[in-house]
């Protein structure tokens, strides 16, 4: 269950880098004989069947976007006669209640109904384990576990995905890929090769139990090794679908690709130059960037942002003899006719196309929404103010509130006898904004923490607590430049200085106003994702005398019944000098 989440800016980012395009060779016959095929691409949908309340900024005003029914229409209307629809991972999980309550079966069905053909796996596809992902591919109902809020095959039987998941770099214990790593599709009389994979760090971004036995291989090496077979199969162009990405400093409709950066860059630098198009994801940013290659040509790199806000319309051009000429792409905002006056109160923007709801996908969403409403609309407590997912550079009120709820339950000697609790910031997925009278519903807390983890209380020495907190800045993907801060319960405080050497960045730790003693043992409550070493917090795997505290969502609900206070700043203090540069 990945909890790492790079937050979206108020507007999704898009760029088209200003590098010189790949020159087209001289055509042997007039250009009217060239052939063009279309690739429609999306990524990071995360089960957002209903419009998620996001909008895009543009020179012509805001554009309200999203919603599966409108996405389906957009894809169907954009689709040409020579077309294929693909995705770059994280179609499911970290999802709103309407999808997550049913193990994301409605999202798989909606994507199938839209005509999705190929999809790379993302890290979130593994949140419930790789065997569950195989079930989503192949179909069948999941056995219900008592106490688990989710239920399979509740609204209709589940036949499995109508598209093919791809996982070239995900290897099972028997040495075989979890899903096919490559595919060749003949589109408009031209064979196109596809390679699909996730980022190699997936094993550290989800619960280790969910990927037990799997290995995640290097992205560039895996892709390059697949190229000869694709060429031998007749592929005239090769496309990589990868759940890894970057970001631009420009707006989504900025044509200049300013400041493009990110973890995908070193992968691109090592890719075989036969791979001319990379459809990416993971960062939730949208861009169309043309990146230089060593041979003087360029490679197109795209991402459609998140939550079905955009569809990337990509065109590949071939000569009359099937020779690959080049590629171009545009982003199409998914503005639906009924999105206006949503959470953001953004009216429809008539300067951009407005899509009607697809009846089939719209009906599917309506059925699951109705089934979920019985659970979602149940009041569970009150709050005096909103809980913000990101309330500042060193605070997530949502994650701190979750930690408070965990401690509330796990203080019980029978549930763990906890001293304090820690919560991974990425596990709090949304803001929680109470309704009239401060009422909070089950659907809201489910959206805030949708992963259905169990609480685990374990023993760590004070020295191990410090080592754990040091891993916020120095463990796997957690670095001083990009720390992965843990949010503590209200009775625990710590301060840090990122400018100091590794292992010396934690300056102070206090419990109930008293310093943590290195040689003393403490009972610490976390979720089972963290307890198994998730998010690179491997110190927790050394914890002793573990006690299960029940479902994390149940703890939040129980805490809400006490009319708790909203967390205020002060639990974490950043003492890094302002002059320090990462």
N, C-alpha and C positions, 0 to 999 in steps of 0.2 A: 504494500500500500504506500505508494509514493506520497510524501507529504511536501516535497519540495515544490514550490509554486512561485513562478516569476510573475509578479502582478502586472496586469495590463494597465497602461496609461489611460487617461480619459479617452483618448482615441487610439484605435489600433494603428500600429505602425506599418507603413508600406514604403518601399523604395524601389527604384529601378536604377541600378548603378550606371554611371556615365562612362563606363569603359567602351572602347570602340567595338561595335558588334562584329561577329564573325563574318568575314567577306564571303559572299555567295560565289561559287565557281561559275564559270561561263556555261550557260545552259546549252545542251546539244541541239535542242529544238526550242521554239518560242515558248515564253513563260506561260502561255495559256495552257500548256500541257502539263504544268507542274501539278502535284497532288498535295493536298493539305489534310492532315488529320488533327483531331481535337482531343485534348486531355483535360477533363474537368477535375479539379483537385480541391480537397478540403482536409482539415486536420483538427485535432483537439476539440471535438464536438462535446465530449464529456456528458452525454446523455441529456443535453438541453433541448428536450422535446418541445417545451413551451418557450416563447420569447423570453430571454433572460434579462430584459431591461437594460440592454446596452445600446449605445449609439456611436456612430462614427462622425467625427468632425470633417467638414469639407468647406471649400470656399463658398459653397451655396447653402451653408447651414448644416445643422445636425441631421443625421439619417438614422432613424430607429431601425434596428436590424435583429434578425434571428428568428428561430422557430422552425421546427422540422417541417411543418406543412408548407411553409413558404419556401424553405430550402428545396423541398421536393419539386415545387413548381418551377423555381429558378433553374434547377438542373435540367428539368424536362424541356423548358423553353429554350435554354441555351444550347442544348444538345444538337449537334449536326448529324448528318447521316453517317459520317465516319468519325466515331467518337468512343471514348472510354472514360469511365469515372473511377477515380482512385482516391486513396486517403493515406495520410502519413502518421497514423497512430493516435491513441487516446480517444477513440470514439466513445468509450465507456468508462465507468467508474468516476469517483469524485463527482457524482451526478446528483441532480435534484431528485426529490422524492418520487416524482411520477415515473422515473426510470429506475432509480436505485432500489425502490421498495420491491421491485420485481426482478432483481438481479440483472437489470439492463436488458432484459429480453425485448421490451418494446423498442429500444434504440436499435438493436440488431435487426429487428423486423422492419423498422422505418428505413434504415439504410439499405436494406435489401429491396424494399419497395421503390426506393429512389433510383435503383439501377446501379448501385455501387458494384464494381467488379473486383478490384484488388485493394487490399488495405495492409500496410505494414503494421506490425504490432508496436504499441508504445509501452512505456513502463506501467501505466495504469491498467493496461489489459491484464496484468499479473496480480492485481490487488487481491483477488480472491483465490489465487493459486493457478498454476498452469493447467491442472486437470479441469478446473472450472472453465478456463478459456477454451479448452478443447470441446467441452460440452456446448458452449455458445457457438462454436463452429459447426458442430455435428448435429445438435438438437437433442431433445429429450428434457425431462423435468428433473429438477434437483430435489432431493429428499429434504423435507422441512425438518429443522432442528428446533426443539422446544426452547422458547425464549428468544429465538431469532426473529426480529421484526420483519425481515424480508420473506417473501413467499414466491415460489416458482409456479408457472403455469396457472396463475390465478384467474386471468381474464380469458386466455385462450391457450391451446396447446402450443408448444414451441418446437418448430421444425428445424431450427438452426439457421446459420447465416446463408444468405443467397449470394454472398461474395466470398472470396478466398483471402484468408489471413496469410501474411507472408512473414517469415522469420529466418532469414538467411544466417544470421549470426547467433541464433539461440539454439543451443545444442543440448539434447537430452542425454541421460546417462548412457544410452546405447550408442552414442556417437552420431545419431541422426538429428537433422534439424527438426525442431518442434512442428513447424509448418513448412511448406515449400518455400524455398528462398528466392526462386526466380520463376518467371512466366514469360512466354512468348505469345503475343496476341497479334493476329492479322487484322489490321484496321485499314479500310479503304484500299485493300490490295497490297499493303505494305506490312511487313512483319516488324514489330517493335518489341524489344526485350525490356523486362522490368526486374529490378532487384529490390526486395523489401526487407527492412530490418529495424530494430530499435537501437537506442544508444547503449554502448557497452557497459555503462554504469548502472543499468537497470537493476542488477542484483543488489546494489546498495541503496536503491531508492524505494524498494518495496519490502514487505515482510520477508525475511530470509526463509521462513517456512513456506511461503508461496512460490519460491523459485528453487526449492530444495532439489538438488540433483542436476539443475541446469547450469550451463556455462554460457557466458556472453562474450563473443569474440570481437576482435578489433573490427571496426566498421569498414575502414578503407581496405584493409587486407582482404576481408571477406568479399567486398564488392569487386575488387580487382580480380580475385580468383574466379569469379563467376563470368567475367567478360568473355573469355575464349569460347565457352560452351554456348553462350548466347549468340555470338557471331557465327559459330558453326551451325546453329539452328536457323540462320538466315536473317537475324535481326539487323535491320538497317539503321536503327537508332536504339540507344540504351538509356533507360530512365531509372533513376534511383529514388525509391520512396524510403525516407529515413526519419525516424522520430528523434531528431536532433536539430538544432537550429541556431539562429542568431537574432540580431536586432539592428534596426537603423535608428538614427536620431531624428529622422524625418517623419512627417505625418504619413498616413496610409496612402494618400494620393500624391505624395512628393515624388517627382520623377527623377530625382538626382541621386538616390541611394547614399545619403550622407552618413558617415561614421558607422558603416556596417561592421559589426563585430560579433563575437560569440564562439561557442565551443565547436560549431560546425566548421570554422575556418581551417583548423589543422587537418580535418578530414578531407575537405575539398582539395587542399594542397597536395594530398597524397593519392587522389583518385586517378584511375586510368582515364586518359584523355578521350577515350571513346564514350565515356558517360557524359553526355552533353546537357542533360537536364536533371536537376535534383529537386524533388518535391519534399519539403521539410516540415518540421513542426516543433513541439515540445516547449518552446519559449513563449507561445501565445502571442507572438508578434506577427504582423503581416508585412510581406515585402515581395518585390520582384526585383532581384539583383542580378546583374550580369558581371560575373567574376572572371578575371583573366586566368588563362592556363599557360603552361610553360611553352607550348608550341605556337603561341601567338593567337590562338583562337580564344573564345570565351565560353563560359558555361553559365546557363541560366539557373538560378536558385530561387525558389518560390515558397511562400507560406501564406495560408489564408487566415491567419490569426487564430480565433477561438470561437467556440459555441455557435458555429454556423452563421457567423456575421457576414462572411464573404465566400464567394466561389471564385477560384482562380481558373480563368479560361485560357488555356495554353494551346498554341497552334504549332505543329511541326510541319515543315515544308520539305517535300521530296521532289526530285527531278523526275522526268518521264521514265528514266531508267531505274528509278527507286533510290537513287543516291540522295543522301541526307543533305539538305541545303541549310537548315537553320531553324530557329524557334523564336517565338515571341509570346507575350502573355499580358493579360489585363485582369484587374480585380473587379468583380461585380458585387455590389452590396445587396444583401438579401433583405429588402424592405418589404414587409408584408402589409396587406391592406388593412389589417386589424391591429397593428402594433401600436398605433398612435395612442397617446395618453396612458402609456404604461407607467412603470415605476418612475421613469425619468420624466414623464409628462412631456415627451418630445412629439410634436405633430409630424405627420407624414411630410416628406420632402418631395414635392412634385417635380423637382429638377432631376430626380432619379427614378428609374423604373420601379413600379409598385407591383408586387406579385400577389395574385390571389392564392388562397389556401388550396392545396391539393386535397381533393375529397377523400381519397383513400388514406393517405397519411394523416390528414386532419381527423378523420374518424377514428383511426387507431389511437392517436394521442388523446382524443376525447374519452374513449373507453377506459384507458388506463388512468387518466386524470380523475374520472369519476370513482374508479375503484380505490384510488389513493386518498381521495378527499375524506373518506370516513376516518382514516388515520390522521391525515394531515391537519384537519381543522380542529382537532381536539385541543382545548386549552390545557396548558401544563403549568402555568405560573404567570408571574408579573415581573416587569422590570421598570425602573424609574427612568431609564435612558437606554440608548442604543449601545450595542456591543460592536466595536469596530474591529474588523480583521487586522487592520494596520492603523494603529492610533499614533504612530510616531516611529522614529528609527529604531527604538529599542523597546517597543511595546505593541503587543497584540491583545487588546482587551478581550477578544473572543477566546484566544488561547489561555489567557490568565483565568478567565471565568471557568473554562473547562477544568483547569487545574484545581481551582477552588472546589468545584463539584467533586472531583476525584478524591481530594483530601477529606471532604465532608463524609463521603461514604467509607473510605478506607481507614479512617481513624478508628472505626469499630475493630476491637481486637479480633473478632471473628472474620473480618474482611481484610485484614492486613496489619492493623496496629501501626498506621503510617505516621511519620513525623512531618513530612511535607510531600508535595507532588510537583512534578515537572511535566510540561506539555510541549510537544514539538509544534512550532509555529505553523508549519504547512498543514497540520491536521485540522486547523480551523479554516474552513473553506470560504465562508461568506461572512458579511456583516449580519448582525441580528437586529432588526428594527422592529420594536414592539408595535402592536396595533393599538387601536383606541383603548384608553384606560390602562395602557401598559401591558395588555394581554399578549402572551407568547404562546404560540401553538407548537404542537409536536412537529409539524412540517418545518417550522423555522429552525428548531434545534437539530432536526435531522439534516437539513441543508447545511447547517454550520459544521456538523461533525458526522459525515455520512458513511464512515468506514466500518462501523460495527466492530470495533476493537473491544477486547476485554481489559479490565484493569489488572495490573500486576504490581504487587508491593514486594520489594526485595531489600535485602540488607547490603549496604555499602559502608565502608569506612569513610571517615572524613577526608582522608587522602584520596580515596577513590572518587568521592564526590567532586573534589577539585579536578582530578584527571578527566572526569566526565565533562565538566564545564570547559576545560581546556579544549576538548574536542569540538566545541563550537567553532573554533578558529583554526584547527589543525587536524583534520581527519577526512581523508577522501576528498570529496568535493567541498567540504567545509574549510574555508580559508580565512585569513585575516582580512583579505580584500572583500570576500563574500561570506561573512559569517552566517551560521545557521543557529540563531539564538533559541534557547529553550526558555519558555515562560514559566515562572515558578508560582506556586500558591502564595497567598497573601502573607504567610508567616515566614517566608524565605526571601532573603535579599542577597544580591551579589553585584560586584562592580568589576569592570575590566578595562584594560588598556591594550588596544590592538597593536600599538607601536612597539610593544615589548617583545622579546624573543619567545619562540614557541615554548610552551610549558610554564611561562611566567606571566601570562596575560590576565589571569584572574587575580585581582588585587585583594578582594575581601569576600567573605561568605558569612551570612548570619542567619540563625534560626531563632525565632521568637526573641530577637534583640540580642542574642548571644553569639559569639564567634563559633564557627564550626571547628571542632577539635579533630585534628588529623587521625588520632588513634582511637577515637570513639566510633561506635557503630550507629548508623542511622537507618531508619526504615523509609524508603523512598517509593512513591507510587508513580508509575508511568503506564502507558498503554502497551499492549503486547507487541505492537509493531516496534516500538522503541526497545522494549525488553529483549527482543531478539536481535538487536544491533542495527535496526533500521536507521536511515539517515546518517550512517557512519558513526553512531554512538556505541561503539563496540565495548566500552567499559561496562555497560549495563549487562552484557552477557556474563560478566563475572559475579553478578549479584547472587546472593545466597538466600535460602529459606523463602522462596517465592510463594506468595499466596494470591489466589485468584479473587478479584473483587467484583466480578460480574461485568455486565455490559457497560461501556462508557456512556452511552446515551441514557441508560437508566440512571446513572449517577448524576448527570446533568439535570434530568427531570426531577429527581429527588431533591436536589439542591434548590431548584427553582421554587419548589413548594414552600421554602423558608423565607420568601421575599428578600433575596440577597441583594447586596449592594453591587453596583457596577464598579469594576476595578479602576483605580486611579493611578497615575504615574508614580514611579518611585521604587518599584521592586528591583529594577535593573538600572545601574548607573554606568554610563559610558564616560570614562575618563581619558579617552584617547585625545592627545593634543590636536588642536585644530590644524596645526601645521603639518601633521603626518600625512604622507601620501602612500597609498597601498602599492 
